[in-house]
Amino acid sequence: MADRGNWVLTLSVCSVCLLVVRADIIGHASVGQLFVYELQREIYQNDFENFHYYGSMHNDPMVFKCNKQQFPDLPRWLRFTQRHPYDNGFLYGTPLPEDLGKNIIEIYVTNKRTYETFRDRLILNIGPAVKLLPYQAEFFIGLREIEKVLPYDVQEEIKQDIQMIWGTDRLEYVNITSALDRGGRVPLPLPGHYEGVYVKLGSDQPYSACLLKLQTADHQRECEAGGKFPGECRVCRIPANCVTWCKSSLINSSMPAPPPAPTVGSGVLAWGGEFMPPDSPPDRDFVPDYIVTVIVPFILAILLCLILAYVMCCRREGVQKRDAMTPELQLYHHHTIHDNSSELRTMTGNRNSVPQPLSTLPMFNARTGERAPPEYPSDSVHIPLIMAQQEPNVDTLPRK
């Protein structure tokens, strides 16, 4: 029974651990179409401790940071935006054909109230283009910001207005870009000032008559004069979604030619003859290369060592002088040193018999030569050599 209880306890702990660990988020994107993923604060609120505090739910500020796995930033086609810690974050962008494959995005969430951190992963599988969108148009919405356009509901509202202008419901988002990324100016932090957003949509249906007016010369002259687009093409149920037509443009105006169909063969390869391998290269003699690269440097090194040994051992100056001196010259040199040493000893012994110069005495009279002890106070620390110190060029004799 004890073993059965331990087994049940272990199974319960494992099940709890499996419930705590969150699985990776799987996302899919197609080449040439807009991808948007919203990082919702409410979902990540459960991943932090102290979520429920005395039965109440906290609305904590959170900051998101995203980067590609093992890289400091995001892929070049993907962007992230979050205006305020109390707002949701958005990952958005349009992949290109060279971005096919899997991208692993690391998401770090920081709770600004408790400073706890949570890590999540988003796996993006980018596949080839699903729909061909040869006709594309870009519209500028001046009363919006990028965070207010990325939610799905707002995208649908803008798409419905453009569907009425385009005359078809077969529209897909290609890209959404902030005007700041196009070189626009940062708006003032006042009500009624917005950065503006460029919205690009595509379709396989040709342009309507209203959209074709964007390419006419009359429309360009009206925009230069400060005019507005004709009223029959202005459709916006929400004033914030109204399009600024003078900053809108058409991307493509004709259907591209389809690629040629591949030719179907018989499935049998044509006879190309027997395989003839290429001739082997001729044999090469490496003995001259060995002599030049190994033998010659080795011989030069030996010669240099011999020359250095001869100079260091056989050409020393002391050895030459010692060998050049005859026995008579060596004996004379020895006697010279002995005589000089004896003379120095004699001079040292006679040093005390010579009277000491008067100038070296502590006190003396320059005229009489009489020695006199100093008469300065005993507390004086400086005793001059001459008792009478006087100014130069001063006569000390008494006047008659």
Summary of the structure (lengths in Angstrom):
residues: 400
radius of gyration: 51.6
end to end distance: 142.8
largest distance: 153.5
contacts: 861
relative contact order: 0.08
helix: 33%
strand: 20%
